[in-house]
Amino acid sequence: MKSFQSSIPLFRSIEEYNFRINIPTPRYTDFDVRDFENNMKTVKLKMDPFRIPFFQIALLESGGGRVNSDGKDHNLDNFTLFFNLPGQIIYWDVPQNWKGFYICVDESFYTVRVDGCNRLRDLPYFQAYTPAIRLQKEEAEMILDIMKRMEHEYTHPTPYNKPIVKSYLNNILAFCVQFYHREIADRSKIEKNSSLSERFQELVHNQLSAMVLNISHEPLSVSGCADKLFITPKHLADTIRKDLGMTPTEYINSQLIKEAQKLLRSTGLQIKEIAWQLGFQDVSYFNRLFKKITGVSPAAYRKSR
């Protein structure tokens, strides 16, 4: 699959990121913490896709709008914790009613370590795609309180505030490990009790996310999915046809075109870049499949939005 990331701008530092989204310059070159509610007074409410070279943790207390930070959209209200990784493609279209906090951090700021994690990339939620994590109300309020205290230290300089900020960061990173492992365990239980068709749909969803993030260049295929599910393609086809009323190929194609519609609506990517991003080597075939499923061409769909 041809790489398309070179067409997505990379904001080279936290300072450039703040400048591009129209918020004040950070105090430190390798760390920043922000109150969403204050940011929303000046931030650009709609952003074309971009990439960052640092790590982010965000906890949204309330709000709405459209945010995509892992190749798919999230419902990020009601105490949702989410993560952005270096190189990850991000874009958003949000209203001004967001509340919560977020942190930007470079590896150089990470000097108070979480046990067993010598680098930020060693933290499990910073290694690859991590689903957004819905916290319990009391958990979210605790993290929001730490973030609020951190932001106060950050914006009221004293000779001691940097080590205090780092200690707060250490607490948040450690709690996030706990929340992450619980989320993975909960998802494993769900997967264990799920049907073959549910596991197939989840597999397609996860692989699509990996393709959008440029983590995987492996195109979606029925045989590939069957191998990962440890069954034959015929058994997969029989089950999906019975449960979903369509073939596995039809389901995969439908999800690819849904993802293409999201990208056409929300990004400035060229149609050929979207096709390559979704694993289509032949842009003409992508155009034909898109029109077959939606009734219009990709160009006409984008123009109508």
Protein Blocks (a to p, Z undefined) as FASTA:
>chain_A
ZZfklmpccdfbfklmmmmnopacdfbfkbccddfklmmmmpcfbdcddddfbdcddddf
bdcdjddfehpacdfeehiacdddehiacdddddfkbgcddddddfklmmbccehiabfk
lpmklmbccddddddfklmmmmmmmmmmmmmmmmmccfklmmmmmmmmmmmmmmmmmmmm
mmmmmmmmmmmmpcfklmmmmmmmmmmmmmmnomaccdcdfklmmmmnopafklmmmmmm
mmnopafklmmmmmmmmmmmmmmmmmccdfklmmmmnopablklmmmmmmmmnopafklm
mmmZZ
